[in-house]
Amino acid sequence: MSHHFIRFSNVRYSYPNGQEALKGVNFLVTHGEKVALLGRNGAGKSTIILHTNGLLLPSTGEVNVGDVPVTRKTLPIVRQSVGMVFQNPEDQLFMPTVGEDVAFGPLNMKLPASEVERRVAAALAAVGATELRDRAPWQLSGGQKRSAAIATVLSMEPSILVLDEPSSNLDWDARRRLIDILNSFSHTILLATHDLDLAREVCPRSLVVDDGRIIADNATDIILSDPYILQRLGITAPSVTT
């Protein structure tokens, strides 16, 4: 289905201070692909992520979600397809309880109460957080907050899931649960991460971003076995398990 893909076509973006963050980015993520964005801090990964649902708009070039160009006019349509999980889960948790946070999106879609309830229950179950429904977000651990934030996005039933550093500050158990959630998501995923083991376990394909450009696009195993790329980006090769 066409609405499940993301295409960047010669995208350039400069911040108001004049910093050129993206310098002609081109890539296509097709239906059902799980793709990682890898690179140093400041390479442009988060800027790319923020373009996928129109939080930033290109200075030149075009971003498409399916057949829809991402513009100010198309944001309502685009944001129904693209669910974004921010690096800091507290940016997505602002209601008195987790259940109310997860219900917020479906309620704003004007869905019937029965459908809102179905989506909330399903989203919380998917992230293993049903028991958190009546908890206040500020009472949660880091891993619980991350799970709740992902549930707020899953309740919208997006075609594309976009995540910025989803495993940051998670303990081992929470990280393992995150990997299981991402592997069970049946649609398209684009995630920016420094966690190379996460990329290897979730994303068969990776894009390497450096100084606002895509410098490599290949199978993740090939990317992570290329000493030149790893050295150039200052990335430590992930551990090899047997």
C-alpha positions as CSV (number, residue, x, y, z in Angstrom):
1,M,0.0,0.0,0.0
2,S,1.5,3.3,-1.1
3,H,0.9,5.1,2.2
4,H,3.5,2.8,4.0
5,F,6.6,4.3,2.4
6,I,8.8,7.4,3.0
7,R,10.8,9.0,0.2
8,F,13.3,11.9,0.6
9,S,14.2,13.6,-2.7
10,N,17.2,15.9,-2.6
11,V,16.2,17.3,0.8
12,R,18.1,20.2,2.2
13,Y,17.4,21.9,5.4
14,S,19.0,24.9,7.2
15,Y,18.1,26.0,10.7
16,P,17.2,29.6,11.4
17,N,20.8,30.3,12.6
18,G,22.0,29.4,9.1
19,Q,23.4,25.9,10.0
20,E,22.8,23.6,7.0
21,A,21.8,20.3,8.7
22,L,20.8,18.3,5.6
23,K,22.7,18.6,2.3
24,G,20.8,16.8,-0.4
25,V,19.4,13.7,1.3
26,N,17.9,11.0,-0.9
27,F,16.5,7.6,0.2
28,L,13.4,5.5,0.0
29,V,12.0,3.3,2.8
30,T,9.4,0.9,1.3
31,H,6.4,-0.9,2.8
32,G,7.4,-3.2,5.6
33,E,11.0,-2.3,5.7
34,K,12.8,-1.7,9.1
35,V,15.6,0.8,8.5
36,A,18.1,2.3,11.0
37,L,19.7,5.7,10.8
38,L,23.3,5.6,12.1
39,G,25.8,8.4,12.7
40,R,27.5,10.7,15.1
41,N,25.7,13.3,17.3
42,G,25.0,16.3,15.0
43,A,25.2,14.2,11.8
44,G,21.6,15.0,10.9
45,K,19.7,11.9,12.1
46,S,17.2,13.7,14.3
47,T,16.7,16.4,11.6
48,I,15.8,13.6,9.1
49,I,13.4,12.1,11.7
50,L,11.7,15.4,12.3
51,H,11.0,15.8,8.5
52,T,9.1,12.5,8.3
53,N,5.9,13.9,9.8
54,G,6.4,17.6,9.1
55,L,7.8,18.9,12.4
56,L,10.4,20.3,10.1
57,L,9.8,21.1,6.4
58,P,12.6,21.1,3.8
59,S,14.3,24.3,2.7
60,T,14.4,22.6,-0.7
61,G,13.6,19.2,-2.0
62,E,10.6,17.0,-1.0
63,V,9.5,14.4,1.5
64,N,6.7,12.1,0.6
65,V,4.7,9.7,2.8
66,G,3.3,7.5,0.2
67,D,1.9,9.6,-2.6
68,V,1.4,12.6,-0.2
69,P,4.1,15.4,-0.2
70,V,4.7,16.6,3.4
71,T,3.6,20.2,3.5
72,R,1.8,22.4,6.0
73,K,-1.5,21.6,4.2
74,T,-1.0,17.8,4.3
75,L,0.1,17.5,7.9
76,P,-3.2,16.1,9.2
77,I,-3.1,13.3,6.6
78,V,0.6,12.6,7.1
79,R,0.4,12.4,10.9
80,Q,-2.3,9.8,10.6
81,S,0.2,7.6,8.8
82,V,3.4,8.4,10.6
83,G,3.7,7.7,14.3
84,M,6.7,9.4,16.0
85,V,8.3,8.3,19.2
86,F,10.6,11.1,20.6
87,Q,13.9,10.5,22.3
88,N,12.5,11.8,25.6
89,P,9.3,9.9,26.4
90,E,8.2,12.7,28.7
91,D,7.6,14.8,25.6
92,Q,4.7,12.5,24.9
93,L,3.3,12.0,28.4
94,F,1.3,15.0,29.7
95,M,-2.0,13.7,30.9
96,P,-2.8,12.7,34.5
97,T,-2.7,8.9,33.7
98,V,-1.1,6.7,31.2
99,G,-4.5,5.5,29.9
100,E,-5.5,9.1,29.2
101,D,-2.3,9.7,27.3
102,V,-2.8,6.6,25.2
103,A,-6.4,7.6,24.5
104,F,-5.5,11.2,23.6
105,G,-4.8,10.6,19.9
106,P,-7.8,8.3,19.2
107,L,-10.1,10.8,20.9
108,N,-8.8,13.6,18.8
109,M,-9.5,11.5,15.7
110,K,-13.2,11.6,16.8
111,L,-13.5,7.9,17.1
112,P,-16.4,6.2,18.9
113,A,-15.8,5.5,22.6
114,S,-15.8,1.7,21.9
115,E,-13.1,2.1,19.3
116,V,-11.0,4.3,21.6
117,E,-11.2,1.7,24.3
118,R,-10.2,-1.1,21.9
119,R,-7.2,0.9,20.7
120,V,-6.1,1.8,24.2
121,A,-6.3,-1.7,25.5
122,A,-4.6,-3.1,22.4
123,A,-1.7,-0.6,22.5
124,L,-1.0,-1.1,26.2
125,A,-1.1,-4.8,25.8
126,A,1.3,-4.6,22.9
127,V,3.9,-2.9,25.0
128,G,3.3,-5.0,28.1
129,A,1.9,-2.0,30.0
130,T,-1.7,-2.9,30.8
131,E,-1.1,-2.6,34.5
132,L,0.2,1.0,34.0
133,R,-3.1,2.3,32.7
134,D,-4.1,4.1,35.9
135,R,-0.6,5.2,36.9
136,A,0.6,8.8,36.7
137,P,3.4,9.1,34.1
138,W,5.7,10.8,36.6
139,Q,5.6,7.7,38.8
140,L,7.0,5.4,36.1
141,S,10.5,4.2,35.6
142,G,12.5,5.1,32.4
143,G,11.5,1.8,30.7
144,Q,7.9,2.2,31.7
145,K,7.8,5.7,30.3
146,R,9.3,4.5,27.0
147,S,6.7,1.7,26.8
148,A,3.9,4.2,27.6
149,A,5.2,6.7,24.9
150,I,5.2,3.9,22.3
151,A,1.7,2.9,23.3
152,T,0.5,6.5,22.7
153,V,1.7,6.1,19.1
154,L,0.5,2.6,18.5
155,S,-3.1,3.6,19.6
156,M,-3.2,5.8,16.5
157,E,-2.5,2.6,14.4
158,P,0.1,4.2,12.2
159,S,1.4,2.7,8.9
160,I,4.9,4.0,9.7
161,L,6.7,4.0,13.0
162,V,9.5,6.6,13.4
163,L,11.7,6.6,16.5
164,D,14.5,8.8,17.8
165,E,17.1,7.0,20.0
166,P,14.4,4.6,21.4
167,S,16.8,2.6,23.6
168,S,18.5,5.5,25.4
169,N,18.6,5.2,29.2
170,L,16.9,1.7,29.2
171,D,18.0,-1.1,31.4
172,W,18.5,-4.6,29.8
173,D,15.0,-5.9,30.5
174,A,13.3,-2.7,29.1
175,R,15.6,-2.8,26.1
176,R,14.7,-6.4,25.4
177,R,11.0,-5.6,25.6
178,L,11.6,-2.7,23.1
179,I,13.3,-5.0,20.6
180,D,10.4,-7.4,20.9
181,I,7.9,-4.6,20.3
182,L,9.7,-3.3,17.2
183,N,10.1,-6.7,15.8
184,S,6.4,-7.4,16.2
185,F,5.4,-4.2,14.4
186,S,4.2,-5.4,11.0
187,H,4.6,-2.1,9.1
188,T,7.4,0.3,8.2
189,I,10.0,1.4,10.8
190,L,12.6,4.1,10.6
191,L,14.7,4.6,13.7
192,A,17.7,6.8,14.6
193,T,20.0,5.1,17.0
194,H,23.5,4.9,18.4
195,D,22.7,1.4,19.7
196,L,24.3,-0.7,17.0
197,D,23.1,-4.0,18.5
198,L,19.6,-2.7,18.5
199,A,20.0,-1.8,14.8
200,R,21.3,-5.2,14.0
201,E,18.5,-7.0,15.8
202,V,15.6,-4.9,14.4
203,C,16.7,-3.4,11.1
204,P,18.0,-5.5,8.2
205,R,19.0,-2.2,6.4
206,S,20.9,0.8,7.7
207,L,21.6,4.3,6.4
208,V,24.7,6.1,7.6
209,V,24.4,9.8,8.0
210,D,27.5,12.1,8.2
211,D,27.5,15.9,8.0
212,G,24.0,16.1,6.6
213,R,24.5,13.5,3.9
214,I,23.8,9.8,3.5
215,I,27.2,8.2,3.0
216,A,26.2,4.6,3.1
217,D,23.0,2.6,2.4
218,N,23.3,-1.2,2.8
219,A,22.5,-4.3,4.8
220,T,23.1,-3.6,8.4
221,D,25.5,-6.5,8.8
222,I,27.6,-5.1,6.0
223,I,27.5,-1.6,7.4
224,L,28.6,-2.9,10.8
225,S,31.5,-4.9,9.4
226,D,33.0,-2.0,7.5
227,P,35.9,-0.7,9.5
228,Y,36.2,2.4,7.4
229,I,32.7,3.6,8.1
230,L,32.9,2.7,11.7
231,Q,36.2,4.5,12.1
232,R,35.1,7.6,10.2
233,L,31.9,8.0,12.3
234,G,33.7,7.2,15.6
235,I,31.4,4.2,16.2
236,T,32.6,1.2,18.2
237,A,31.8,-2.0,16.4
238,P,29.0,-4.0,18.2
239,S,29.8,-7.1,20.1
240,V,29.6,-10.4,18.2
241,T,27.6,-13.1,19.9
242,T,27.7,-16.8,19.1
